[in-house]
Amino acid sequence: MISSGGRGGSRSGSRRGGSYGGGGALDRRTTRQGGALLGVLLCIAASVPYWSYTDGDASIYFAFLKGFFDKPFSYAPGVVSFGATSPLHVLVLAPIHHLFGAEWIYVAKVLNLLLVLTGAWMIGRSTRHPLGMLGALAAVAATPQLMENTFDLFEVGVVFLVGAGCVAALVEERWRSALLWAGFAYLARPELVLAAAGAVVYVGSCAGRRAPWAFLLPGLIATTGYHWWMASQGAGWLPTSVTGRLHRVAGEAGGSWTERFAGSFAPRWVHPSGLGGEVLVLLALAAIGLVVLLPKRNKSLWPALAYAGGVLAVYVVFPPSTYAARYLLAVAPCLVLLVAKLFEAGSSLRIPGWAPALSCLLALATVRYAWGLPPRWPEHVGLWSRDLARFRGYEPAADLSDAIAGLAAPGERVLVYEIQSQYGSRARLVSMDAIVGGEAAAAYARREEWTDFVVRSNVRWVVINQAQEYRPAYRGTVLHRMYQAQEEARRDGSPFEVGVVEVADGAVVYRLRVLNRAVLPPPFGSMQAEPPVLGEREGGLERGIPAWESIWEVTANPESQVR
């Protein structure tokens, strides 16, 4: 283990020794191990209902994993692209995908959970108290959003581990370790550069001239090397996972700040798009911990606030409106630390067994919450019953890949919103919202007409789904007109005569080639047989959005004079 660069070495053995309830070092170690074991068991119990979960956004990573050993960070075959929000997540899971074949997703889910548990253990260890260890793990078990996104295979594991490692090292005044973790924060998730900056400022204020700044270098070198590789392969210097979301925020940030803040952080029973109960338990316990610890001037507060302050400030000033609960997991280690310190502070209570009882109550509540949810994609991605070789666990994009394969030749460009379908496609998919690759950024931001982009980029096919209706960025564009024409065609059944439905725009005629039969009403399709869908849980129900509804061929407009 890396030794302290500051004052950490003198804080070990005698610290609050009497609060363990007597006994020597062996008794304290046994008690701490017992707390850790109980906490891990609670986490495992809370995690079981989420094993079958997958998510459309998380599956964007899958194509990066698939192509990594052919060409690092390639999305389409041989084409390096930005779009992996967490490069570190790709680096960790790519070997799993490469080595374990069709079962890789099982191993990846276990690894993601282990990374979270390791982070919680590091935070618990930093409290030097068995109740702190139990509190940290119980906080993880009692946070459904953390469990859900872990098994969705978002970058939760590396984000939580990096944050926990940095915060725990700051609490223990191990400046070298803190700076080493901080150096890799950006690669875990871009906004964590603000958390790293807070950690650097904290180390500088505490260690002064003795701060071991050289320990930032490994992470900075890795970050520079990543961006150099991307730029050298033609992907540019700026990550499109960031710039694409900025375009979305700029184009779709409707309503006042108050409305967007309420939509981001209010409970769902207060605001329909709020984050509900998914992180409220963790936030509430952390708030109580803050209130309890502030009067005591507990030194653990300041590392947590230094790490989380910048990220929280950005989310308060610029509320994300959607996915707020998931984005808030970037600072979850700090919230878990406050809960752990709250449990530690409670050791002065003369109530035997209160901490294990509270931990079990929290975990059982979240287990009950989780087991009350419907399984995610029960007919399409049940991990217990379905062969995952087809798409490694994400059926909606596999369905779209099959539809594209029936029309587009290998290498032909296809403009598509659900870019994760690149995983199973030999065509060259182009991200319609510019999150992956950024090729359509100007069109998405309305600095360029979509048809001009289609012609300039040699796009041969366009996939339409409900996003072109509900996303404000597409309204009034030719993509929206195509969606409207598709809906008219759906009502009269004419699309089964290929080429009947057309949308002309400048030099191009878009010809409807196929409708997703699964979403058509009888007699053309069956609404009873649910199609593979992208969706999000809302009030315990699934609100599905088909991955694709129609595919259009791009052809020349014979009546246009544009050359």
Secondary structure by P-SEA (a helix, b strand, c coil): ccccccccccccccccccccccccaaaaaaaaaaaaaaaaaaaaaaacccccccccccccaaaaaaacccccccccccccccccccaaaaaacaaaaaccccaaaaaaaaaaaaaaaaaaaaaaaaaccaaaaaaaaaaaaacaaaaaaaaaccaaaaaaaaaaaaaaaaaacaaaaaaaaaaacccccccaaaaaaaaaaaaaaacccccccccaaaaaaaaaaaaaaaaaaccccccaaaaaaaaaaaacccccaaaaaaaccccccccccccccccaaaaaaaaaaaaaccccccaaaaaaaaacaaaaaaaaacccccccccccccaaaaaaaaaaaaaaaaccccccaaaaaaaaaaaaaaaaaaaacccccccccccccccccccccccaaaaaaaaaaacccccbbbbccccccccccccccccccccccccccccccccccaaaaaaaacccbbbbcccccccccccccaaaaaaaaaaaaaacccccccccbbbbcccbbbbbcccccccccccccccccccbbbbbbccccccccccccbbbbbbbccccccc
